[in-house]
Amino acid sequence: RAPAPGRTARWASLLAAEGQLETASMPWRLPKLRSSGSSAGDENARADMNVWSPKVLRADFLRVTDSGLTLAYTGKGQSDEDAAAAIAQMSCPGDRPFHYFEVTVLSSGEAGYIGIGLAAAAVLLDRLPGWESNSYGYHGDDGNAFHGHGKGTKYGPTFGTGDTVGCLLDRVNKTIRYTRNGELLAVAFRKVPCSSSVRLYPTVGLRSKGEKVKANFGKEPFVFDMDAYEQSCRKQLLDSILGTPLPSGSASGTQTWSPSPLPLQSSSSQVDVTDQSSGRPSQQSVYSATSDRGVSSELRLGSSQEPDRNSGNDVDRKNDAPCSLGNLVFGYLISQGHVETAKAVARELYGDSFKLDEALCSAMAKRKALYQAMAEGKIDEAIQVAESMSPGLMERNDSLHFHLKCQKLVEMIRAGDDEGPLAYAQEQMREAKNRSKEEKAMLEEAFALMAFADHENCPLSYMLEQSRRTQLADEINDALQWSGNSDRAGPPQLSRIYSQCAAALSALQESGDVRACLVDIDTDVLGITGTRVAAKSAASQSMLVD
């Protein structure tokens, strides 16, 4: 459950003011889920290519023109036996939550016996859409909807010359519905088979002389606002998710949430942090925050002041007890070294009277210095800071150390050093004899950057991207978090929860649940846009709990 928008904005502003918003290892920088099924580029390519198939139509009664988009009836048009249908060359994508296309009636001919809909590939081509069990159709002459037989049911208005009719396959709700001149009509068909194995194709059927239609599979803007429809369905799904009631956690019925099995627990020597009658921090309450994952430091919460109820906070403070969202955010900020933002968040949550342990502040400052050194490409300095926080870290994480050496070579080449990179690369080559094939290739790739005079515009210029520095800083921080001996060693709980959500969502996508394609944790839940996200899908998958 996301924090209230006002509070989120304040915390984000504080973090931005601290200069860490773009370079920090935010929890949403862990895994990047794929977008809704196919990428936008793939969908555009599909739309550009899709046409009426010249091989799947009643060729003696239909003529295809206009690069495969226009159909004209050339048959006798005397009886139902003279009906002729065509289907599109490409089926509706099985991994997309929605598929939509439009057909404009250029001429309704003598009778306007025009059917528009979806059908399986094996549909008979001498029948109008909807007359077969494996097809669905909306007909222009009577406005009826057809599925499985020649007798339709009353559905919508008739349509003819000049009208644009759209057909929408909604895999989320397992329905087919239509639009007419940009206006969404009611659901025409329910319980439509929508598994990824069921292939449905856009189809049009004509039956009287002079009928002519033109399709738009997405190459041109639609008359209907499909983006608004998708956003409406997305909002409905998110409202359902975010409206899920949380379990009651106290005797008084106050709703609280503990991210079990990863709660932020106080040590046995410390007092309970929660007043069970109010759900607020108790007098002289202390809880443990973790600096170097295993080094327990204390945050002392105010004992003499009630929380400021006039501060403009837009969430109920009774839900801010330790182990709630506020503590998750606070613990995350500590793990990433955002000292000033952590202090400000704690003040907002618990009032002005609190102390942040000096040792903890020192550890946070070191994490900040580590990220700053990596952001400036000072690899040796970053290693030195990491070793001061956890002696022997590089020795215990040999692969990470090697990656940093490769990045150091890139930084030397970036700096324009003529001789240093060659000597350093040769030294690393000698030491890399027993390295894996992948690691050797990584070093060779970094070494190859030297061959280009213009490093910024060469095929290997991606090696100079700032994101590579940031990702390595994340990896060092991850190693630091796992280096403690405490049972709480590892990434901060907020990152773990995010990874769990991301992995679960990815698993749902892979299982074929198209609803999962409508949800993006970064933008829809956290409200974050434009953030460069490091690809750590494998890491997120390892966090998945059955």
N, C-alpha and C positions, 0 to 999 in steps of 0.2 A: 504494500500500500504506500503510495507516494505521499510526501509531505504536502501540506497546503501550499498553493502557488505563491502566496505572499512570503512565507517563510523560506521557501526554496529560492526565490529571487534574492532575498536578503543574504542568505548564505553564499549564493553564487557571486553576488557583488563583493562580499567580503573576501572571497577567495581570489577574485579577479584583482581586487585592490592589492592583495598580497603578491600579485604577479605570478600566480601559479596555475591559473585556469587552463592555459594551453599546454603547459609542460608537465603538469602534475599527473601522477598515475591515478586517474580517477577510477572509481569502481566500474564505470561504464566503458573503460578502455580495455577490458579483459577480452571477451569474445565478441566477434561481430557476426551477427546472424545474417544469413542471406535474406534478401528482400523478398517480397511477395512472389514466390515461385520464380519464374524467369525474370531476368533483369529487364529494365526498361528498353535497353538496346535490343535485346532479343525479341521483345514484343513488337517494337517498331519494325524490325526486320521481317518478322512474321506478317505483320499487317501489310508491309510493302509487297510481299511476295504472294499473298493469298489472292486467288482468282477463282472463277468458276472452272472446274476441271473439264478440259476438252474430252477426257476419256470417260467421265461419269456423268453423262447426260443423254437425253434422247435426241441424238444428233439430227435425225431426219425431221424433227419438229422444232428444233431450237437453233438459233444462230448466235454465236458468241462474237462480240466486237469490243472495241475500246480496251484493248490490252487485257481482255479476259474478264472485264467487270460488267459489261452490259449484255443482257439476254433479250432476244426478240423472238416472239412466237411465229413460226412459219408453217404450222400444221393446218389440218382441215378445220378444227374447231367445231365439229358437229355434235360430238357426244363425249361422255366421260372417258371413253376409250381413246380419245385424241389428246388426253392430258399428257404433259411432258414436264419432267423435273430435271434439275441439275443440282449437284452438290459442290461445295468448295473443294479446292485441292488440298487444303490443310484443315485438320480437325481443331476443335476447341482445345486449348492447352489443358492437360490434365492436372497440372500443378498450380493453376491460377484459381483464385476464389471466384472470379467473374470472367465471363466472356461476352462481348457485345459486338453487334454489327448492325448496319442499317441498309435498307433498300428503298430507293426512291422510285416511285412509279412514274415513268416518263409518259406512258400511255396505258390506259386501262382497256383499250381495244373495244370490241363489240359488247362484251359482257362483264369484264372485270373479274374473271375467275382466276384470281391470283392468290397463291398460298405462300406464306413465308414462315420459316421455322428451322428446326433441327432434325437431323436424321442420322441413322447409322449408315455405314458404307454400303451395306448389302440391301438397301432399300430399293424397291422396284421403281424404275424411272418413268413408267407410264401411269403413275398415280400422283395426285397432288399431295403435298405434305400433310401428314396427319391421318391419312387413310390407311396407313400401315401401322402395325404394333410397335415398330421401331422408329417411328417418326412423330413429330409434333408440328402442328401448323395453325396459323391464324389466317383466315380467308377474307379477301376484300369485298366480295359480292354480298355477303350476309353478315359479316362481323363475328362469325362463329369460330370457336376453337375446336380443333379436331385432334384426336389421338386414338389410333387403333381401329377406327371404322369410319365409314363415309357419312355418318350422322353426327353433326357437331352439336356443341352446347353454346348457348348464347354467351357471348363474352364481351365484345367491345364494339366501337363504332365501325361502320364500313369505311373502306378507303379506296382511293382511285387516283386518277391523274393529278400529279403535283404533290401528292402526299409522300411523306417519308416515314417508313415504319421500321422500328428497331426491334431486335430480338435479344433478350438478355438471359443468359444461362447463369443462375446464381447457385454456385456449388455450396455456399455456406448454408443456405436455407433449403437447398435441394428443390429449387423451383425454376420455372421458365415464365417470364413475363415479357410484355411488349410495351413499346412506346409508339405514339402517333404524333408526328410533328413536334417532337421534343417533350411531349406530355407523357408521364409514366402512367400506364394502365395497371389494372389489378393483376394479381397472380393468375396465370392461365392454367398452369399445370403444377401439381405438387408431387412430392415423393419421386422426383426424377432421379434415376440411377446416376450417381455422380462420382463413383470411384474413379481413380486414375486409369483403371483398365477399360472403362467404358468410353469409347470414342464416338462423339457426336460431331456432325459436320453442319455448317450452315447450308440451308437448302432453300430453293425457290421453285415453285411449280406454276406453269401457265397453261391456259386451256382454250382461250378464244382468240380469234384473229385480231391482229393489231396490237396485242399486248407487248409492252417493252418496259424493262426495269434496269436499274443500275445499282450495283452494290458498292458500299463503302466499308471495307474491313478494318479501317483505322488509319489509312494513309492520309485521309483528309479529316478535319475536325468534325466531330459528330454534332448533329442537331441537339441531341439529348446530352445533358451535363452528367456524363458518366463519373467524373471525378467526385462530384457532390454526392452521388449515390453511394460510391465506395466509402467516402468519408462518413456518411450517415451510418452505414453498416459497421464500420470500424468503431464509431462512437458507441453504438449499441452494445457491441461486444465488450468494449473496455468498461462501460458502465456496469455490465454484468460482472466482470472480473473484479473491479475495484469496489463493487457493492457487496462482495462476499463478506458475511459477518465474521469477525475475528472471535476466537474462543474467549470466554470469560475467564479472567485470571485471578480475581480476588474474591474474598468472601462477600464483599459489598456489591458484587456484580459489575464492578468497573471493568470495562473491556481493556485488556492489556495484551501485549503480544511479545513472546519471547522466541527468538529465532532458534529454537531447539532443532538439532542437537548441538548448537553452537552458542549457548548463552554466555553473556558477559557476567561472570559470577564474582562476588566479593570473596576475599580469602576468609578462611575460618577465623582468623584473628581480628577481623574487622566487624563492625556493627552492621546490622541490617540497614539498607539504604532506603527502604520504603516504609512509609507509614501506611499500614494496611487499611486503616479506616478512611484515608483520603487519597491514597495512591500517589502522594507527593513525596519528595525527599524528606527523610526524617531529620530531627534535630541532630546536629553534629555528625551528619552522615558522611561516610567515606566510601568510595568504591575504587576498585583497582582498574587502572588502565595500563596497557602494555606498551612499553617503549621499544625495546629490542626483542620482543617476543620471548619472554622468559625473564626479563627484568621488570619486576612489578613496581609501578609507581602509583602515587595516590593523587586523586583529585578530591579536594575537600570542598564540599558544598556548603552554602551559607546556612548558619544556624539561627541567626537573629532576624533575618528578613524573610517575609513572605514573598513569593514571586510577584513581580510587578504586573498587575492585571491591567494597567493602563498603557502598556507598551505597544499596543496595536497588534499583538500576536493574534493570529487567526486560527489557532487550534486550541483545543481544550488542554490545559496543562495537566489535568489529572492523568492524561495518557503519556506524560513525559517521565514517568518513573524509570529508573535504571532498567536496562534491557529493552527499552522502547526505542523508537526510531531515533530520538535525540541522542541516545548513547551510542547507537550504531554509527551515526554520522560523526560524533565526537571521537569515537575509537578509530574510525577511518582516518580522520584528520591527523590524529596523533601518529598513526603508522606511516603517514606520508610526509610528516615534518612540517605541517602548516600551523605554526605556533600561534600567530596572531588570530587566524580564523578560528582555531580551536578555542582560544580564550573568549573570543566574541560569541561563539555559539554557546559555550558553557554559561556565559553571563546571561544570555537571552533565555536559556532554558531554566536556569536555577537562581538567577539573581546575581548581584555584584559581589557578594562575599564568598569567594572561593580562592583556593590556592592551587597553583600548578607546580608540582614538584620540580625543583631546580634540575635534578638529574634527568627528569623527563624532558624539560625544556632543552637541555644540552643535547640529548639524543635527537630530538626533533630538529634542532638547528643543524646537526650533522647530516641528517637526511636531506634537508633543504640544500645544504652545501654540496651534497653528492649529486643531486639533480642539476644544480647550477653548473658544476664542473662538467657533467656530461653534456649539458646543453651547449657549452662553449667548446666541446671537443677536447677537453683536458682529461684524457683517459688515465694517465698516471696519477693525477690528483684525485680523481674519483676512486681509483683503486686504493689509494692511501687512506682516504676517508672511510671506505668500507672496512679496511683492515683495522682501523682504529676502533671501529664499532664492534667488530667480531674478528679477533685475531685468527689467522689461518683460514679465512673465508675462501680465498682464491684457491688454496691448496685443496680444500674440500669440494670445491666446485670447479674442477679442472676444465670442463667444457666451456663454462662461462668465461673463465680466464682466457681461454684461447680465442673466443669470440671478441673479447675486448682487445686482444693483441691485433686481431685482424682490423678492428675499427681504428686502432692506433695507426696502423699502416695507412688507412684511408685518410686519416687526419693529417698525417705527414705529407701525403701527396697533395691534399687540398691546400696546405700551407705553401706549396711551391718549392719545397726542399728538393734540390737536384740529386744529391748523393745519399742523404740519410735514408730515404725509403728503400733504395736498392740494397744497401748493406743490411738494413733491418729485415727486409723480406728474405734475403738469403739466409740470415740467421734463423728466421722462423721456419724456412723451408727445411733446413737441416734438422730442426727439432720436431718437425711434423711427420717424420718418416713413419711413425707408428700410429698416426692419427687415422680416423675413419675416412672413407672415401669422400663423404660429404664435407668434412672439415677441410680436407686438402683442397677440394674444389672451392670452398669459401676463401681460402688464402690465395689461391691462384687467381680468383676473380678480383680480389682486392689488388693483387700485384699487377693485373692486366690494366688497371686504371692508369698506370704510369705511361702506357703506350699512346695515350691521347693527349694532344697539346691543349685542347679545349675541354677540360674536364666537365664543365657545366653543360655542354651540349653534345656529349658523346653517348654511345649506347649504354654505357655503364653509369650515367649521371645519377641514376636512382640511388646509388650508393652514397651520394652526398646529401640525401634528403634528411631533414632534421628529425623526421620520425624514427630513423634508425638509431640515432643517439638516444631519443626518448625511450624507445623500446628496450635498449640495453640498460638504461637507468632503471626501468621497471624490473628487469631480470635481476639486477643487483639487489634491488629492494626486496624482491621476492626471496632471494637467497638469504638475505638478512632476517627476514621474517620467519624463515624455516630453520634458522640456525640456533634458536633457543632450545633449551632443554625442557622447557615447560610443556605441559600437555596442551597449552594454548598456542604453541608455536604454529606459524603458518600465516597465510594472508589474513587481513582484518575481516571481521565477521560480515561487514557490509559487502565486501568484495566476494566473499564466499556465497552469500545469499544471492548476489547478482549472478554469479557463475552458475548457481543452481537453477535460477530462473531461465538464464540463457540456454543452458544445456537442455532443460526440460522443453523449452520452446522449440529448440532445434530438433529434438527427438520427435516432437509432435509433427513438425514439418516433414521430417524424413518418413514418418509413418503414413503420410498422405492426408493428414487432417488439415484441410485448406484454411480453417479458421485461424490456425497459428500463423499463416502468412499475413494476416491482417494486423498482427501485433508486432510492434517494434519497441523493445524496452527503452531504448535510448530516447526516442522522440515522443512516444505515446505515454509512457509512464514517468520518465524522468524529465521530459520536456526539454531535452538537449538536442540541438541541431548544429551541424557544421563542425562537430568534434572529430578529430582524426582518431580512429579507433584501431588499436593494435590487434592483429589477428592472432587470437589464442584459442581457437575453437577446440583444439585437442585438450588444452588445459581445462576448458569448461566442461568438456565431455567427461573428464576424469572426476569431476565433482558431482556428477549425476548420481542421485540416490534413488533406488527403486521405490 
